[in-house]
């Protein structure tokens, strides 16, 4: 293809070596872009499941920390109860009477039966 302006002729066609050079550069650019995309794809395939697992483990860790705090509070309450049972005879007697139905020698227990149970 030739473009003529006045007396001078300008050639827009590339010589054979320049065409092959341009084609080689274009192929190299395509290969680089493809390699980059394949690399990104491999990165996602390899590391994305691991990242998801880490997030899942972090959530589980938070849940376990909450459970641990709850159990620590419950443990403190139980230690307090144990200390009261070991050191306070009046409290020990009260718990024994209320929860276990223990009576002193010579005491008589009266049980009141609700009306509903009498009818059955």
ABEGO torsion letter per residue (X at the ends): XBBBBEABBBBABBBAAAAAAAAAAAAAAAAAAAAAAAAAAAAAAAAAAAAAAAAAAAAAAAAAAAAAAAAAAAAAAAAAAAAAAAABAAAAAAAAAAAAGBBBBGBBBBBBBBAAAAAX
